[in-house]
Amino acid sequence: MYDITKLLSRKVFDDLIKILPKPKQKRIGRKRCEFEAILNGILQVLVNGVAWGKIAESGSSYVTSYRYFKELQRRGKLKLILRELSKLKTDITEGSIDTTTASSFEFKHCTGWDGNNKKVGTKISVFSDNNGLPADVTFGKGNADDKSMLPGHIKNTVSRRKRKINLDMKYMSLALRRNMRKKGIKINMKVREQDYRRKRGPKFQFDEESYKRRFLLERTNGWIKAFRSLTLRRSYHIASFKALVYLAIIIILLRS
């Protein structure tokens, strides 16, 4: 069997086995493969970026690992597990939001030209807590405006308290600030001298010490792209790519 410690620590692997649903044994038919072997094959695809048909010997065929992964994706289990785990591991009273672009072939769905990074890709927007741990993730085309993905984070974390969000200047928008203020959320963002000029009234405040914590999110984006299957999107269907990202973030949270 392929040595799992080459992919991730034994402790994280055991924790992953505990929180993922195990396939049930049917009353009639052949005995199911060991769950560890099935998960071993999936992790080879996620961490090493190999094709499903090129999985090394793990005690399970690549078809079995693929079918189990597709069933998790179809039922939305990985997204649900991520939400519950993030509630336990993260505190987003003060957090940060930023995007990273995964290079991609020109698939029909959720890809576009990212002019900032000069490549075709799929944007991954991450909402992290003050320690840089990912609490939520949304997706968009490479040419999507970063501001358009922020409402998705607010919707996904609607039951959790958010007081301050650190953003970079790509999110600059007076309407966004006003909308977040109505929700009781302060936007902490640098302001250029010519932006938001007012004749009267208070200016937007900027907490520089708090903003420094935002750069922990850059480290988290690096962790996500360390999984080779996410560096370059090879999945034709966006649902499969999302499921891989959810699994990667679950592993990151388990390592913390």
C-alpha positions in Angstrom: 0.0 0.0 0.0 1.2 3.5 -0.8 2.7 5.1 2.3 0.2 7.6 3.6 2.8 9.6 5.6 4.2 10.8 2.3 0.9 12.7 1.8 0.1 13.9 5.3 0.7 13.1 8.9 -0.8 9.9 10.4 -2.7 12.0 13.0 -4.4 14.1 10.3 -5.2 11.0 8.3 -6.8 9.3 11.3 -8.8 12.5 12.0 -10.0 12.6 8.4 -11.2 9.0 8.6 -13.2 9.9 11.7 -15.1 12.8 10.2 -15.7 11.5 6.6 -18.7 9.2 6.1 -17.8 5.6 5.6 -19.4 3.6 2.7 -21.8 1.0 4.0 -21.4 -2.7 3.4 -24.3 -4.2 1.4 -26.0 -7.3 2.6 -25.5 -9.0 -0.8 -22.3 -8.7 -2.9 -18.6 -8.7 -2.5 -16.9 -7.2 0.6 -16.1 -3.5 0.3 -12.5 -2.2 0.2 -11.0 -0.8 3.4 -11.9 2.8 3.9 -8.3 3.7 4.5 -7.4 2.3 1.0 -10.2 4.3 -0.7 -9.1 7.5 1.0 -5.5 6.8 0.2 -6.3 6.9 -3.5 -8.2 10.2 -3.2 -5.4 11.9 -1.3 -2.9 10.8 -4.0 -5.0 12.7 -6.5 -5.3 15.8 -4.3 -1.8 16.0 -2.9 0.3 14.6 -5.8 -1.9 15.8 -8.6 -1.9 12.5 -10.4 -4.7 11.4 -12.7 -7.3 9.0 -11.3 -6.2 6.2 -13.5 -2.5 6.5 -12.4 -3.1 6.1 -8.6 -0.3 4.0 -7.1 -1.2 0.7 -5.4 -3.2 1.5 -2.3 -5.4 -1.6 -1.7 -8.3 -0.1 -3.7 -8.9 0.4 -7.4 -8.9 3.9 -8.8 -12.6 3.4 -9.8 -13.6 2.7 -6.2 -11.8 5.8 -5.0 -13.3 7.9 -7.8 -16.8 6.7 -7.2 -16.6 7.4 -3.5 -15.3 10.9 -4.1 -18.0 11.6 -6.7 -20.6 10.5 -4.2 -19.3 12.9 -1.5 -19.4 15.6 -4.1 -22.9 14.8 -5.3 -24.3 14.8 -1.7 -22.4 18.0 -0.7 -20.9 16.2 2.3 -17.5 17.9 2.0 -19.0 21.4 2.0 -21.1 20.5 5.1 -18.2 19.1 7.0 -16.1 22.2 6.1 -18.8 24.5 7.6 -19.1 22.5 10.8 -15.3 22.2 11.2 -14.7 25.9 10.6 -17.2 26.8 13.3 -15.1 24.7 15.8 -11.7 25.9 14.6 -12.1 29.5 13.6 -13.4 32.8 15.1 -14.3 35.3 12.4 -15.3 38.2 14.6 -12.3 39.8 12.9 -11.2 38.3 9.7 -9.7 38.8 6.2 -10.8 38.1 2.6 -8.6 37.7 -0.4 -8.6 35.7 -3.7 -6.1 33.5 -5.5 -6.3 32.3 -9.0 -5.8 28.6 -9.9 -4.6 28.2 -13.5 -7.0 26.3 -15.7 -7.6 25.1 -19.2 -10.4 27.1 -21.0 -13.3 25.0 -19.6 -16.8 26.1 -20.3 -17.8 26.8 -16.7 -16.1 29.1 -14.2 -13.0 30.0 -16.1 -11.9 33.4 -17.5 -8.9 35.6 -18.2 -7.4 37.0 -15.1 -5.7 40.2 -16.3 -4.0 40.8 -13.0 -2.1 37.5 -13.1 -2.1 37.2 -16.9 -3.6 33.7 -17.1 -6.8 31.8 -17.6 -8.1 30.4 -14.4 -10.7 30.0 -11.7 -10.7 32.4 -8.7 -10.7 31.0 -5.2 -11.9 33.5 -2.6 -11.0 32.6 1.0 -12.4 34.1 4.2 -10.0 33.6 7.1 -10.0 34.3 10.7 -7.4 36.5 12.6 -4.9 33.6 12.6 -5.2 33.0 8.9 -7.2 29.8 9.2 -9.8 29.4 6.4 -13.4 29.7 7.5 -15.2 29.9 4.2 -14.5 29.7 0.4 -16.3 30.8 -2.7 -15.5 30.5 -6.4 -15.7 32.7 -9.5 -14.4 33.1 -13.0 -10.9 34.4 -13.5 -12.2 37.7 -14.9 -14.7 38.1 -12.0 -14.4 41.2 -9.8 -13.2 40.3 -6.3 -16.0 42.5 -4.8 -18.7 40.2 -6.4 -17.6 37.2 -4.3 -17.7 39.0 -0.9 -21.6 38.7 -0.5 -21.2 34.9 -0.9 -19.0 34.8 2.2 -21.4 36.9 4.2 -24.3 34.6 3.2 -22.4 31.4 4.0 -21.4 32.8 7.5 -24.8 34.4 8.2 -25.1 32.9 11.7 -21.6 33.9 12.8 -20.6 37.2 14.3 -18.4 39.4 12.1 -17.3 42.9 13.3 -14.3 43.7 11.2 -13.0 42.5 7.8 -9.6 43.4 6.5 -9.5 43.9 2.7 -7.0 45.1 0.2 -7.6 48.0 -2.2 -9.1 45.8 -5.0 -12.4 45.8 -2.9 -12.6 49.6 -2.8 -16.2 50.7 -3.1 -18.3 53.2 -1.2 -21.4 51.1 -1.7 -19.7 48.1 -0.3 -18.7 50.0 2.8 -22.2 51.3 3.4 -23.8 47.9 2.8 -21.4 46.3 5.3 -22.0 49.1 7.8 -25.7 48.3 7.7 -24.9 44.7 8.7 -22.7 46.0 11.6 -19.4 45.1 9.9 -16.5 47.5 9.7 -14.3 47.4 6.5 -10.7 47.9 7.4 -8.9 49.0 4.2 -6.3 51.4 3.0 -7.6 54.6 1.4 -5.9 56.7 -1.2 -5.8 60.4 -0.7 -8.2 61.1 -3.6 -10.8 58.5 -2.6 -14.0 59.3 -0.8 -13.4 63.0 -0.4 -15.9 64.7 1.9 -16.5 68.3 2.8 -18.0 67.4 6.1 -18.2 64.4 8.4 -15.7 61.9 9.7 -13.2 60.1 7.4 -12.8 56.4 7.1 -10.5 55.0 9.8 -7.8 52.6 9.1 -6.3 50.2 11.8 -2.8 49.4 10.5 -2.0 46.9 13.3 -5.1 44.9 12.5 -4.5 45.1 8.8 -1.1 43.4 9.3 -2.9 40.2 10.2 -4.4 40.0 6.7 -1.1 38.8 5.3 -1.5 35.5 7.2 -4.2 34.8 4.5 -1.4 34.9 1.9 0.2 32.0 3.7 -3.2 30.1 3.7 -3.4 30.7 -0.1 0.0 29.2 -0.4 -1.1 26.2 1.6 -4.0 25.7 -0.7 -1.9 25.8 -3.8 0.6 23.4 -2.3 -1.9 20.7 -3.2 -0.9 19.9 -6.8 -4.3 19.2 -8.1 -5.3 22.8 -7.2 -2.3 24.5 -8.7 -3.7 23.7 -12.1 -7.4 22.9 -12.5 -7.7 19.7 -14.6 -11.3 18.9 -13.6 -13.7 19.7 -16.4 -16.7 20.0 -14.0 -16.5 22.9 -11.5 -18.2 20.7 -8.9 -15.3 18.3 -8.9 -12.8 21.1 -8.5 -14.8 22.7 -5.6 -14.9 19.3 -3.9 -11.1 19.0 -4.0 -10.7 22.6 -2.6 -13.2 21.7 0.2 -11.2 18.6 1.1 -7.9 20.6 1.0 -9.3 23.2 3.4 -10.6 20.5 5.7 -7.0 19.0 5.9 -5.6 22.5 6.6 -8.0 23.0 9.5 -7.2 19.5 10.9 -3.5 20.3 10.8 -4.0 23.5 12.9 
